[in-house]
Amino acid sequence: MDLSKFEETAGVVFQDKALLKQAFTHRSYINENRNLGLGHNERLEFLGDAVLELVTTDYLYKTFPEKDEGELTSLRSALVNADTCSVVAQKLGANDFLLLSRGESKDMGRARQYILANTFEAIIGAIYIDQGFDSARDFVVAHIIPLTEMIIDQKSWIDAKSLFQEKAQEHESLTPSYKSLKESGPDHDKVFTVGVYIGKELIGQGEGQSKQDAEQGAARDALKKKGWD
């Protein structure tokens, strides 16, 4: 697999090409190709997630001295969540280099977005190992930090659950409740679907790799449907 095109697009050249290949290798691919001696990308993802959070936290802390902890946390969450990371990964062409099982290769829906987001974090982790923190920071600054202005303009950083609860109490005099509707995918890569209700009425639905993310998605969906956004 020739990764030079990705390196050119991403603006980074790896010393250890095998490390970059590992960043693109999903666990499902290993399960079908155990004899190849490859490692999957989950440990790199774990490392990259920490680097991504640190770089964005440092940037937001220095750039927005007027914002309190809660606002900074919400902004950071919007910058590093699966939706943002998957969009950036797609722009970098990461989808063309994923190593997936035959089953995963056919799924181009929400599950693929999570795979792309996880791969993006794994790439950050691989850069950190291959070239150190400064290079990993430069990569995040080049591809994630520029989205800050758009996220602020679109107000996508606002805590949707808190806002929906506030609006529901204001307009309906009721507190919304959240219920798990579905879980899909293997244990290591689950996708949760959650619904938000006012009384017994289902208002919105959301998906996420955690129930918390799915609840935020459901709240955003409900705010839009109610016209409270």
C-alpha positions in Angstrom: 0.0 0.0 0.0 1.5 3.3 -1.2 0.8 5.9 1.5 2.8 8.7 -0.2 -0.3 10.4 -1.5 -1.8 10.5 2.0 1.5 11.9 3.4 1.5 14.6 0.7 -2.1 15.6 1.5 -1.5 15.5 5.3 1.7 17.4 5.1 3.8 14.8 7.0 6.4 12.2 5.8 6.9 9.2 8.1 10.2 7.7 8.8 8.5 4.4 9.7 5.9 3.7 7.0 4.8 0.5 8.8 3.6 2.7 11.7 1.4 4.8 9.4 0.0 1.6 7.8 -0.9 0.4 11.3 -2.8 3.6 11.9 -5.0 2.6 9.0 -5.5 -1.0 10.1 -8.9 -1.7 11.7 -9.2 -4.7 14.2 -11.7 -6.4 11.8 -8.9 -6.6 9.1 -6.6 -8.3 11.5 -9.3 -10.8 12.4 -9.5 -11.8 8.7 -5.8 -11.6 8.0 -4.1 -13.0 11.1 -1.2 -14.5 9.1 0.1 -11.0 7.9 1.6 -10.1 11.2 0.0 -6.7 11.4 -1.1 -4.8 14.4 -4.4 -2.9 14.6 -4.7 0.8 15.4 -6.4 0.9 18.8 -3.4 1.6 20.9 -2.3 4.3 18.5 -5.9 5.7 18.7 -5.6 5.8 22.5 -2.4 7.7 22.3 -3.6 10.1 19.6 -6.7 10.9 21.5 -4.7 12.2 24.4 -2.4 14.3 22.2 -5.4 15.7 20.4 -7.1 16.8 23.6 -3.9 18.3 25.0 -3.2 20.4 21.9 -6.8 21.7 21.6 -6.9 22.4 25.4 -3.7 24.4 25.2 -4.9 26.3 22.2 -8.4 27.1 23.7 -6.9 28.1 27.1 -4.5 30.6 25.5 -6.9 31.9 22.8 -10.1 32.5 24.9 -9.1 33.9 28.3 -12.6 35.2 28.8 -14.3 31.8 28.6 -14.9 29.7 31.8 -14.1 26.1 32.3 -17.5 24.9 31.1 -17.4 26.8 27.9 -13.8 25.7 27.1 -14.8 22.1 27.8 -17.8 22.3 25.4 -15.6 24.0 22.7 -13.0 21.3 23.1 -15.6 18.6 22.8 -16.9 20.0 19.6 -13.4 20.2 18.2 -12.3 16.6 19.1 -15.6 14.7 18.7 -16.2 11.9 16.2 -18.1 14.1 13.8 -15.3 16.6 13.5 -12.5 14.0 13.3 -14.3 12.0 10.7 -14.8 15.1 8.5 -11.1 16.0 8.7 -10.1 12.4 8.0 -12.3 12.3 4.9 -10.8 15.6 3.6 -7.3 14.1 4.0 -8.4 11.1 1.9 -8.1 8.6 4.8 -11.0 6.6 3.5 -9.0 5.4 0.5 -6.3 3.8 2.7 -8.4 2.0 5.4 -7.7 -1.7 5.9 -11.0 -3.2 6.9 -12.7 -6.6 6.9 -15.0 -7.4 3.9 -18.0 -6.7 6.1 -16.8 -3.4 7.4 -15.8 -2.3 3.9 -19.4 -2.5 2.7 -20.7 -0.2 5.5 -20.5 3.4 4.4 -22.9 4.8 7.0 -22.5 6.0 10.5 -20.2 3.2 11.5 -17.7 4.3 8.8 -17.6 7.8 10.3 -16.6 6.4 13.6 -13.9 4.3 12.0 -12.5 7.3 10.2 -12.6 9.4 13.5 -10.7 6.6 15.3 -8.2 6.4 12.4 -7.6 10.1 12.5 -6.7 9.8 16.2 -4.5 6.8 15.4 -2.6 8.9 12.8 -1.9 11.5 15.4 -0.6 8.8 17.7 1.6 7.5 15.0 3.0 10.9 14.2 3.8 11.3 17.9 5.7 8.1 18.0 7.4 8.6 14.7 8.4 12.3 15.0 7.6 13.5 18.5 5.1 15.8 20.1 6.0 19.0 18.1 5.1 17.3 14.8 1.9 15.8 16.2 0.9 19.3 17.6 1.7 20.9 14.2 -0.6 18.3 12.5 -3.5 19.0 14.9 -3.0 22.8 14.6 -3.0 22.5 10.8 -6.1 20.3 10.5 -8.3 20.7 13.6 -7.7 24.2 15.0 -8.8 26.1 11.9 -12.3 24.7 12.5 -12.7 26.6 15.7 -14.2 29.7 14.1 -16.8 27.7 12.2 -17.8 25.8 15.3 -18.3 29.0 17.3 -20.2 30.6 14.4 -22.5 27.6 14.1 -22.9 27.3 17.9 -22.2 23.6 17.6 -20.1 23.7 20.7 -23.1 24.5 23.0 -24.1 21.7 25.3 -27.2 20.5 23.5 -28.6 18.5 26.5 -28.5 21.5 28.8 -30.1 23.8 26.2 -32.8 21.3 25.3 -33.7 20.8 29.0 -33.9 24.6 29.5 -36.1 25.0 26.5 -38.3 22.0 27.3 -38.9 23.4 30.8 -39.6 26.8 29.4 -42.0 25.8 26.7 -43.5 22.5 28.0 -42.9 22.7 31.7 -41.4 19.2 31.5 -37.9 17.8 31.9 -36.8 15.6 29.0 -35.8 12.0 29.5 -33.4 9.8 27.5 -33.8 6.2 26.6 -31.5 3.7 24.8 -33.1 2.6 21.6 -30.5 0.3 20.0 -26.9 -0.9 20.3 -25.1 -2.1 17.2 -21.6 -3.3 16.2 -19.0 -5.5 18.0 -18.1 -4.8 21.6 -14.9 -2.9 20.7 -16.7 -0.6 18.2 -20.3 -0.2 19.4 -22.7 2.4 18.2 -25.5 3.5 20.6 -28.8 5.0 19.5 -30.6 7.1 22.0 -34.0 8.8 22.0 -35.0 11.9 23.9 -38.6 12.2 25.1 -40.8 15.0 26.4 -43.4 13.0 28.4 -44.1 10.0 26.2 -43.4 11.7 22.9 -40.2 10.8 21.1 -38.7 14.1 20.0 -35.3 13.4 18.6 -32.7 10.6 18.1 -28.9 10.5 18.1 -26.1 8.1 17.6 -22.6 7.9 19.2 -19.8 5.6 20.3 -20.9 6.3 23.8 -24.4 6.9 25.3 -23.3 10.4 26.3 -22.4 11.3 22.7 -25.7 9.7 21.5 -27.7 11.8 24.0 -26.0 15.0 22.8 -27.0 14.0 19.2 -30.5 13.3 20.3 -30.8 16.7 22.0 -29.4 18.5 18.9 -31.9 16.6 16.7 -34.7 17.6 19.1 -33.7 21.2 19.3 -33.8 21.4 15.5 -37.2 19.6 15.2 -38.7 21.9 17.8 -37.2 25.0 16.3 -35.5 25.8 19.5 -32.0 26.0 18.1 
